[in-house]
Each structure stands twice: as C-alpha cells, then as structure tokens.
C-alpha cells in the first residue's frame, strides 16, 4: 500500500470500531487529520496486528516529516539544565513528560491542541491501551505520575503526571506543592527506569491556568534541589510559547 491507501485502511478500521459511517477524504493532510480525530475518541479495545503495523508506518512517516531533534539541536544551555522551544514529540531523550488529565488515557477532544493530545496522537493507540491497562479503572492523583513506553515517539518512555487545576489563576500553597511533586515523581520514575535524560513540558500552565512564571519557578527550583543518583542526568525544559521561553531563559541564566 502507498501512504494514502495505508491511511484509508487505518481510517476505515477505526470507523468500524467506533461505529462511524462517513466518507474518507482524498488528500493526505485531511486523511491524517481524520485519523488523528478517530484516535482521539477511540475506546481501549483489542487492535489487530495489521492495523498496528499500518498505524505505526504512518506515525513513523509523520515523525520523519517533522524531523527528530537531539539534545544538541535547538537547545539553549542553562547551568546544568537545557531549554528547548519546539515540539516535544520530536525530542530524542530517554523520557518526555506528559501533562495528563486524571483519567490518564489521553485527551478525548478530537484534534485538541493540548500536549496530552499531541503526545498520544504521535505515540499511537498502544499508549492509550497501556495507560488503560496500568490504571485499571483508577485515576492518577494530582502530583502523582505513571510511566509507559513511548511507542512511536523518538523518546523511550512517557511519564504521565497530573498537575493542579487553578480556575482563578491563584494557586494555593498546597497546589504549589502538588506541582513540585509532579516534577519530583517524574524524576524518580525516570531514574528508576534507567533514564539519563528527561524533557519536561510546562505542567499545569495553559489549560490548567497555573501562572506561567510561578510554574516555571517551581519547576526550576524543584529540579535544582533534586538529588540525582546519576550525576550525568540531563533535564530539558521544553516550551512552546515565546512567553515561557523568555521566562525560562531568565530563570536558567541562558543567553
């Protein structure tokens, strides 16, 4: 199958599983968007080996289209830490951190622009399957974390952590402690699984409304105070927005 045919197979397979009857678009971009939307609403259930092979082929092709980023590319040194502005799903590190919701199964809103959606969509449906298996109907408590393989991502693992939600944008002391625990528990899980590098997204900012600067201050302070067993461990602060890039540059002393 060529790429368009492969996408057609994946789309029709998931439409059957989801009980959806709709026309399949003709262009590569539109088929990619429809596949992602179907992945976003997919309920965990068995998947055929043929589908997984086809899905993985498309997601690997998408990764090659975007390009894989190593630690040497696009990073700004900041003391013993690194700052990277860009797509976290392209980073080749041992682990990336996902700002998950309490269900831990990824974002269910089709084509939503949150990082949870981006990571699950790029990793493949195996990621939702594995989170479903690990959680077995339970939820991830705020400040806690779980770790899974990264499947079609260039990272080895995904650490899923749930940050506090701040509706009024004014975090309490307890919520600041919960955010710090997101970083601590992610680092502990990464080290326990033999990782030597991890990339953190801006946990709890954006959709969860934690103030950007205060969230960054907690992130940097927590990582700097953490007692690494591996002194060669590399931490990357991954940002997407310019405002977060400017904040982290100041906090890290980057130039």
The 8 nearest C-alpha neighbors of each residue, nearest first, counted from 0:
[[1, 4, 5, 2, 3, 8, 6, 53],
 [0, 2, 4, 3, 5, 6, 7, 57],
 [1, 3, 5, 4, 6, 0, 57, 27],
 [4, 2, 6, 5, 1, 7, 27, 26],
 [5, 3, 7, 1, 6, 2, 0, 8],
 [4, 6, 2, 8, 7, 3, 0, 1],
 [7, 5, 9, 3, 8, 4, 10, 2],
 [6, 8, 4, 10, 5, 9, 11, 3],
 [7, 9, 5, 11, 6, 10, 12, 4],
 [10, 8, 6, 12, 7, 11, 50, 13],
 [11, 9, 7, 13, 12, 34, 8, 6],
 [10, 12, 14, 8, 13, 9, 7, 15],
 [11, 13, 9, 15, 10, 14, 8, 16],
 [14, 12, 16, 15, 10, 11, 17, 9],
 [13, 15, 19, 11, 17, 16, 12, 18],
 [16, 14, 18, 13, 12, 17, 19, 11],
 [15, 17, 13, 14, 18, 12, 19, 41],
 [18, 16, 14, 15, 19, 13, 41, 42],
 [19, 17, 15, 16, 14, 20, 13, 21],
 [18, 20, 14, 17, 15, 21, 16, 13],
 [21, 19, 14, 18, 22, 15, 11, 17],
 [22, 20, 19, 23, 14, 11, 24, 18],
 [21, 23, 24, 20, 25, 11, 19, 10],
 [22, 24, 21, 25, 7, 30, 10, 11],
 [25, 23, 30, 29, 26, 22, 33, 27],
 [24, 26, 23, 27, 30, 29, 3, 28],
 [27, 25, 29, 28, 24, 30, 3, 31],
 [26, 28, 30, 29, 31, 3, 25, 2],
 [29, 27, 31, 30, 26, 32, 33, 25],
 [28, 30, 32, 26, 31, 27, 24, 33],
 [29, 31, 33, 27, 32, 28, 24, 34],
 [32, 30, 28, 34, 29, 33, 27, 35],
 [33, 31, 29, 35, 30, 34, 36, 28],
 [32, 34, 36, 30, 35, 31, 29, 37],
 [35, 33, 37, 31, 32, 36, 10, 30],
 [34, 36, 38, 32, 33, 37, 120, 39],
 [37, 35, 109, 33, 39, 38, 34, 110],
 [38, 36, 34, 39, 35, 40, 41, 33],
 [37, 39, 35, 41, 36, 40, 34, 124],
 [38, 40, 36, 107, 109, 37, 41, 35],
 [41, 39, 107, 37, 38, 42, 109, 36],
 [40, 42, 38, 39, 37, 43, 17, 13],
 [41, 43, 44, 40, 17, 127, 38, 16],
 [44, 42, 128, 41, 127, 131, 45, 124],
 [43, 45, 42, 46, 128, 41, 16, 131],
 [44, 46, 47, 43, 128, 48, 42, 125],
 [47, 45, 44, 48, 50, 51, 49, 124],
 [46, 48, 50, 49, 51, 45, 52, 12],
 [47, 49, 51, 50, 52, 46, 53, 45],
 [48, 50, 52, 47, 51, 53, 46, 54],
 [51, 49, 53, 47, 52, 48, 54, 9],
 [52, 50, 54, 48, 53, 49, 55, 47],
 [51, 53, 49, 55, 50, 54, 48, 56],
 [54, 52, 50, 56, 51, 55, 5, 49],
 [55, 53, 51, 57, 56, 52, 50, 58],
 [56, 54, 58, 52, 57, 53, 51, 59],
 [55, 57, 53, 59, 54, 58, 52, 60],
 [56, 58, 60, 54, 55, 59, 61, 53],
 [59, 57, 61, 55, 60, 56, 62, 54],
 [58, 60, 62, 56, 61, 57, 55, 63],
 [59, 61, 57, 63, 58, 62, 56, 64],
 [62, 60, 64, 58, 59, 63, 57, 65],
 [63, 61, 59, 65, 64, 60, 66, 58],
 [62, 64, 66, 60, 61, 65, 59, 67],
 [63, 65, 61, 62, 66, 60, 59, 67],
 [66, 64, 62, 63, 61, 67, 89, 60],
 [67, 65, 63, 64, 62, 68, 89, 61],
 [66, 68, 89, 90, 91, 69, 65, 63],
 [69, 67, 90, 89, 91, 72, 66, 70],
 [70, 68, 91, 71, 72, 90, 67, 92],
 [69, 71, 72, 74, 68, 91, 92, 73],
 [72, 70, 69, 74, 73, 68, 75, 81],
 [73, 71, 70, 69, 74, 68, 83, 75],
 [72, 74, 83, 71, 75, 84, 70, 68],
 [75, 73, 83, 82, 72, 81, 71, 76],
 [74, 76, 82, 81, 77, 83, 253, 73],
 [77, 75, 81, 253, 78, 80, 74, 82],
 [76, 78, 251, 253, 80, 81, 252, 79],
 [77, 79, 80, 76, 251, 252, 253, 81],
 [80, 78, 77, 81, 76, 233, 234, 223],
 [81, 79, 77, 234, 78, 235, 76, 233],
 [82, 80, 235, 76, 77, 75, 74, 236],
 [81, 83, 236, 75, 74, 235, 237, 76],
 [84, 82, 74, 237, 73, 236, 238, 85],
 [85, 83, 238, 239, 237, 244, 82, 86],
 [84, 86, 239, 87, 83, 238, 237, 89],
 [85, 87, 88, 89, 239, 84, 90, 237],
 [86, 88, 89, 90, 85, 237, 95, 200],
 [89, 87, 86, 90, 118, 152, 121, 153],
 [88, 90, 67, 87, 68, 86, 153, 91],
 [91, 89, 68, 87, 88, 92, 69, 67],
 [90, 92, 153, 154, 69, 68, 89, 67],
 [93, 91, 154, 94, 196, 90, 197, 95],
 [92, 94, 155, 154, 196, 194, 197, 156],
 [95, 93, 156, 197, 157, 92, 154, 155],
 [94, 96, 198, 157, 197, 199, 158, 156],
 [97, 95, 158, 199, 157, 159, 198, 200],
 [96, 98, 159, 99, 158, 115, 160, 95],
 [99, 97, 202, 160, 161, 115, 159, 96],
 [100, 98, 161, 160, 97, 159, 115, 103],
 [99, 101, 103, 102, 161, 98, 105, 106],
 [100, 102, 139, 138, 103, 161, 140, 99],
 [103, 101, 138, 100, 104, 139, 137, 105],
 [102, 104, 101, 100, 99, 105, 130, 139],
 [105, 103, 127, 102, 130, 131, 106, 100],
 [104, 106, 115, 103, 119, 116, 107, 127],
 [105, 107, 116, 108, 115, 39, 104, 111],
 [106, 108, 39, 40, 109, 105, 116, 41],
 [107, 109, 111, 106, 110, 39, 40, 36],
 [110, 108, 36, 39, 111, 107, 40, 37],
 [111, 109, 36, 112, 108, 35, 116, 39],
 [110, 112, 108, 109, 113, 116, 106, 117],
 [111, 113, 110, 114, 116, 117, 115, 109],
 [114, 112, 115, 116, 111, 117, 206, 106],
 [113, 115, 117, 116, 118, 112, 98, 97],
 [116, 114, 118, 113, 117, 105, 106, 99],
 [115, 117, 106, 114, 119, 113, 118, 120],
 [116, 118, 114, 120, 115, 119, 121, 113],
 [119, 117, 121, 115, 120, 116, 122, 114],
 [118, 120, 122, 116, 121, 117, 123, 105],
 [119, 121, 117, 118, 123, 122, 116, 35],
 [120, 122, 118, 119, 123, 117, 58, 152],
 [123, 121, 151, 119, 152, 150, 120, 118],
 [124, 122, 125, 120, 121, 126, 119, 151],
 [123, 125, 126, 127, 128, 38, 122, 119],
 [124, 126, 128, 123, 127, 129, 150, 122],
 [125, 127, 129, 124, 128, 123, 130, 122],
 [128, 126, 130, 104, 124, 129, 125, 131],
 [127, 129, 125, 131, 126, 43, 130, 132],
 [128, 130, 132, 126, 131, 127, 125, 133],
 [131, 129, 133, 127, 132, 128, 104, 134],
 [132, 130, 128, 129, 134, 133, 135, 127],
 [131, 133, 129, 135, 130, 134, 128, 136],
 [134, 132, 130, 131, 135, 129, 145, 136],
 [133, 135, 137, 131, 136, 132, 130, 138],
 [136, 134, 132, 133, 137, 131, 130, 138],
 [135, 137, 134, 138, 131, 102, 132, 133],
 [138, 136, 134, 135, 139, 102, 133, 101],
 [139, 137, 102, 101, 140, 134, 103, 136],
 [138, 140, 101, 143, 103, 102, 141, 161],
 [141, 139, 143, 142, 138, 101, 161, 144],
 [140, 142, 161, 143, 162, 163, 177, 139],
 [141, 143, 181, 177, 180, 161, 162, 178],
 [142, 144, 140, 141, 160, 181, 139, 184],
 [145, 143, 160, 159, 184, 185, 158, 139],
 [144, 146, 159, 158, 160, 147, 143, 188],
 [147, 145, 158, 157, 159, 156, 188, 144],
 [146, 148, 157, 156, 149, 158, 145, 129],
 [147, 149, 156, 150, 155, 157, 146, 126],
 [148, 150, 156, 157, 155, 152, 154, 122],
 [149, 151, 122, 152, 148, 123, 126, 125],
 [152, 150, 122, 149, 123, 59, 121, 153],
 [151, 153, 122, 154, 149, 150, 88, 121],
 [152, 154, 91, 90, 89, 151, 155, 67],
 [155, 153, 91, 92, 93, 152, 94, 156],
 [156, 154, 93, 149, 94, 148, 153, 92],
 [157, 155, 148, 149, 94, 147, 154, 93],
 [156, 158, 95, 149, 147, 94, 146, 96],
 [159, 157, 146, 96, 145, 97, 95, 185],
 [158, 160, 97, 145, 144, 99, 96, 146],
 [161, 159, 144, 99, 98, 143, 181, 97],
 [162, 160, 141, 99, 142, 100, 98, 101],
 [161, 163, 203, 141, 178, 142, 202, 181],
 [164, 162, 174, 141, 203, 165, 178, 177],
 [163, 165, 207, 166, 208, 162, 203, 209],
 [164, 166, 168, 208, 209, 167, 207, 170],
 [167, 165, 168, 164, 208, 207, 169, 209],
 [168, 166, 169, 165, 208, 170, 209, 164],
 [167, 169, 165, 208, 209, 166, 210, 170],
 [170, 168, 167, 165, 171, 209, 210, 166],
 [171, 169, 174, 165, 168, 175, 172, 209],
 [170, 172, 174, 173, 175, 169, 176, 165],
 [171, 173, 175, 174, 176, 170, 177, 169],
 [174, 172, 176, 171, 175, 177, 170, 178],
 [175, 173, 177, 171, 176, 172, 170, 163],
 [174, 176, 172, 178, 177, 173, 179, 171],
 [177, 175, 179, 173, 174, 178, 180, 172],
 [178, 176, 142, 174, 180, 175, 179, 173],
 [177, 179, 181, 175, 180, 176, 162, 142],
 [178, 180, 176, 181, 182, 177, 221, 217],
 [179, 181, 183, 142, 177, 182, 178, 184],
 [182, 180, 142, 178, 179, 184, 183, 160],
 [183, 181, 185, 180, 179, 184, 186, 218],
 [184, 182, 180, 186, 185, 181, 187, 179],
 [185, 183, 187, 186, 181, 182, 180, 144],
 [184, 186, 182, 188, 183, 187, 181, 189],
 [187, 185, 189, 183, 184, 188, 190, 182],
 [188, 186, 184, 190, 189, 185, 191, 183],
 [187, 189, 191, 185, 186, 190, 184, 192],
 [188, 190, 186, 194, 192, 187, 191, 185],
 [191, 189, 193, 194, 187, 192, 188, 186],
 [190, 192, 188, 189, 193, 187, 194, 186],
 [193, 191, 189, 190, 194, 188, 187, 146],
 [194, 192, 190, 191, 189, 195, 93, 188],
 [193, 195, 189, 190, 93, 196, 192, 94],
 [194, 196, 232, 233, 93, 193, 231, 197],
 [197, 195, 233, 93, 232, 92, 194, 234],
 [196, 198, 94, 234, 95, 93, 92, 235],
 [199, 197, 235, 95, 236, 234, 237, 96],
 [200, 198, 96, 236, 237, 95, 235, 197],
 [199, 201, 237, 202, 96, 238, 236, 198],
 [202, 200, 204, 238, 203, 199, 237, 215],
 [201, 203, 98, 200, 204, 162, 214, 178],
 [204, 202, 207, 162, 209, 163, 208, 201],
 [205, 203, 209, 208, 207, 202, 211, 201],
 [204, 206, 208, 207, 203, 209, 211, 201],
 [205, 207, 208, 204, 203, 113, 164, 209],
 [206, 208, 164, 203, 204, 205, 209, 165],
 [209, 207, 204, 165, 205, 168, 206, 210],
 [208, 210, 204, 203, 165, 168, 207, 211],
 [211, 209, 213, 212, 214, 168, 208, 204],
 [212, 210, 214, 213, 204, 209, 215, 243],
 [213, 211, 215, 214, 210, 216, 246, 243],
 [212, 214, 216, 215, 210, 211, 217, 209],
 [215, 213, 211, 217, 212, 216, 210, 218],
 [216, 214, 218, 212, 217, 213, 219, 211],
 [215, 217, 213, 219, 218, 214, 220, 212],
 [216, 218, 220, 214, 215, 219, 221, 179],
 [219, 217, 215, 221, 216, 220, 214, 222],
 [218, 220, 222, 216, 221, 217, 223, 215],
 [219, 221, 223, 217, 222, 218, 216, 224],
 [222, 220, 224, 218, 219, 223, 217, 179],
 [221, 223, 225, 219, 224, 220, 218, 182],
 [224, 222, 220, 221, 225, 219, 226, 218],
 [225, 223, 221, 222, 220, 226, 219, 227],
 [224, 226, 222, 223, 227, 221, 183, 186],
 [227, 225, 224, 228, 223, 222, 229, 230],
 [228, 226, 229, 230, 225, 232, 190, 186],
 [227, 229, 230, 226, 190, 232, 231, 225],
 [230, 228, 227, 231, 232, 195, 190, 226],
 [229, 231, 232, 227, 228, 233, 226, 195],
 [232, 230, 229, 233, 195, 196, 227, 228],
 [231, 233, 195, 230, 229, 196, 234, 227],
 [234, 232, 196, 195, 231, 80, 197, 235],
 [235, 233, 197, 80, 196, 198, 81, 236],
 [236, 234, 198, 81, 82, 237, 197, 199],
 [237, 235, 82, 199, 198, 81, 83, 200],
 [236, 238, 83, 200, 199, 84, 235, 198],
 [239, 237, 84, 244, 240, 243, 200, 83],
 [238, 240, 85, 84, 241, 237, 86, 243],
 [241, 239, 242, 243, 238, 244, 84, 85],
 [240, 242, 244, 243, 245, 239, 238, 84],
 [241, 243, 245, 240, 244, 246, 211, 239],
 [244, 242, 246, 245, 241, 240, 238, 247],
 [243, 245, 241, 247, 242, 246, 238, 248],
 [244, 246, 248, 242, 243, 247, 241, 249],
 [247, 245, 243, 249, 248, 244, 250, 212],
 [246, 248, 250, 249, 244, 245, 251, 243],
 [249, 247, 253, 245, 251, 246, 250, 252],
 [250, 248, 252, 247, 246, 251, 245, 253],
 [249, 251, 247, 248, 252, 246, 216, 219],
 [252, 250, 77, 248, 253, 249, 247, 78],
 [251, 253, 249, 250, 77, 248, 254, 78],
 [254, 252, 77, 248, 251, 76, 75, 249],
 [253, 252, 248, 75, 76, 77, 249, 251]]
